[in-house]
Amino acid sequence: MILRGELSEGELIYSTKYLMLRFDISDKTIQRAIGILHSREMLELVRGKGLRLAEGSLNAVQRYRTKDWRANFKLLLDDAKLLDISEGDINDIYNELVS
């Protein structure tokens, strides 16, 4: 939601109930995600109103997502080596997916 621009820095985040319905997940999962974002200082408490996206949260989310993406990509490349998939085949797959 942050990366797609649905929420802007300084804006209050959606309610737990809304997020539960939108993503069809439990309140426990929502609270865990909120806890992670808060511990990474991406959310800040606004007394009497709720939580809002902290300044710099978009950049922080991009950094964490890029780090996760790179780690997952590395695992995929390791799997490709185990499966004896050539670099050329990997390039063909990439070109097929981005076209």
N, C-alpha and C positions, 0 to 999 in steps of 0.2 A: 504494500500500500504506500509505503514511503517512497520507494524507488519509482513507482508509477505516477507519483505526484498527486495521489488522492489526499494526502495530508502534507501540510507545509510546516516548516519550523515555526514554533510559537503557537501552533494550533492545538486545541484540545483533541485528544484521541477519542475514538468512538467508545461507547459503553461496552462492558463485558457482554451484556445480553445481545447487543447488536452484532458483535464479533462472533459470538457463539452461533447465532442464526446464519450469518453470512457464510461462515466457513464450515459449519456443521461440526464443530468440535466442542469439547467440554470446557466448563468454566475453569477447571483445574489447569488445562492446557493454556488457556488465555492468561491466567494468573502467572504461570511459569514464564511465558513469553514476556509479559509485562515486567516481571522480576529481572529477567535477563537484560532487557532494554534499560531498565532503571539502574541496574548495577553497572552498566557500561556508560552511564550518565547521558543516555539518549532521551530519557524522559525526566521531567521534573514535576514535582507536586505543586499545584496551585491551590492554596488553602480555600476550601469551600466550593471548589469548582471541579477538581479532578486532576488528571495528568495531561501535560502537553509535551509536544516534541521540543526538545532542547535545541538551542542554537548549535549548529555543527552536526546534528544528528544525521542528516542526509549523507554527508561525507563519511561519517562513522559507519553507517550501514553499507555504503559502497565499499569501504575498506574491508569490513568483515565478510561481505558476500564475495568479493574478489578473492580473498584469502581462501574461503571455503571452495569456491569454484576451481581455483588452481589446484587445491589438494584433491578434489574429485577428478579433475582432468588428469592429474598424475596417476591416479589409480586406474583410470581408463587406459592410459598409455601403457602402464605396466601389464594390464590384462591383454592388450593388443600384442605385446611382445610374447606373452605366454601362448597366445593363440596363433603366433607366427603371422600376424597381419602386417603387411609391409607398409613402409612409409607412403608409398604410392597409393595403396588401398585406403590408408587413412586420409590422404589428401582427396581422393575421389569421394569418400564418404562425406568429408567436410563440404566439398563443393556441391554435392547433391543436397545436403541439408540447408545450405545458405542460399541456394538458387530458388 
